[in-house]
């Protein structure tokens, strides 16, 4: 049974930090590219960050570049998103996604709220 379980979301003040985790099971994690997406109310789901299967290459949305860092630990079947200098506009449900053609899996999401 394939599972992607996100954790680490919550309420944080502007300027604060959170670290999201996404633990995978039921498939060969090290073969899959991993991404974080987010969706705010009334908006489309959009890509936040992406990391290749080996972790050698990362890409970021312009809005988070320099503040967020994606990483992975293939021994732990886990991908992370370190989020620093959080802004209210970062508030959203954050989802992880695993891809290797033709497979694609999504987690259930974790809520991040940035508010004073």
N, C-alpha and C positions, 0 to 999 in steps of 0.2 A: 504494500500500500504506500503510494507516494504521499509524502507530507512535507510541507514547508511551514514552519511555525515561527512567526515573528514575535519578538519581545523587546522590551526596553522603552516603549513609548510612555508618554505621560505628560504632565503639565510642567512647564518650565518658564521662567521669566526671560524676557528679552535679554540677549547677551549670554545666556546660559548654554549648557551643553547637554547632549544626550548621546548615548550609544545604543543603536539598534542592533539586534542580532536576528539571524534567520537560520534556524537549524533544519537541515534536510535529512530525509530518510526515504528508503524505498527505491532509490535509483543511484546510479554512479555519479556522485556529486562532482568528482574531479574531472569528469568529461564535459561538464556543463558550464557555459558562460552564465554569469549571475548579474542581475540588475536590481536596483531599487527604483521603484516608481512611487509617485504620490498623487493623491486626488483630494482636492478641497471641495467643499460643498458647491454645487453648481458649475464645477469646472471639469474638464476632461482629465483623465489620468495621463500623467506625463513622466518621461524618464528623468530620473535624478542622477543616477550614476551607474556605470557598467564596469565589470571586470572580466577579463578573459579567464579561461579554465585554469591556467597556470598562475594567474595573478600578475602576469608580466605587463599587462597593459590596462590602464584605467581611463575612463572618460567621464566627463561631468557636464551637467547642464550649466549654462553660463551663470544662472542665478545662484548656484551653490559653489562654484569653483573657488577654491581658496579657503572655504569654510568647512566643507564636508570631505571626508575621506572614506573610500570604500576599500575593504580588505577582505581576505578570505583565509581560512585555515582548512585545507583539504583533509588534514588528519582528523579534524573535529566535525567535518561536513557542515561548516558554518561560514556564513558571510556576514560581515559587519558594516555598519554605516556610522562613523563617528561624525557627529554634527556639532560644530562649535559656532559661537557668535550667532545664535539663533535669533530670527526675526519673526514678528507676528505673521508675516506672509509665508513662513515655512509651515504653518499649521495645516495639517492634512492627515489623511490616513495613508500610511506608508506600507507598500507591498513589496515583497521580494518575488523575483521571477527567475526561473531556471530555464535555460534553452540549450538544446543541441538538436539540430534538425533530424527528424520532424517532431521531436518532443518539446513540449512547453508546459511548465507547471507554475502555478501562482500560489502564494500564501494567502491567508485570510485577512491580513492587514493588522497594523497597530496604530493607534491614534497618537498623534503628536500635537499638543496644543501649546503655543507660545503666547503667553499673556501675563501682564502684570496684575 
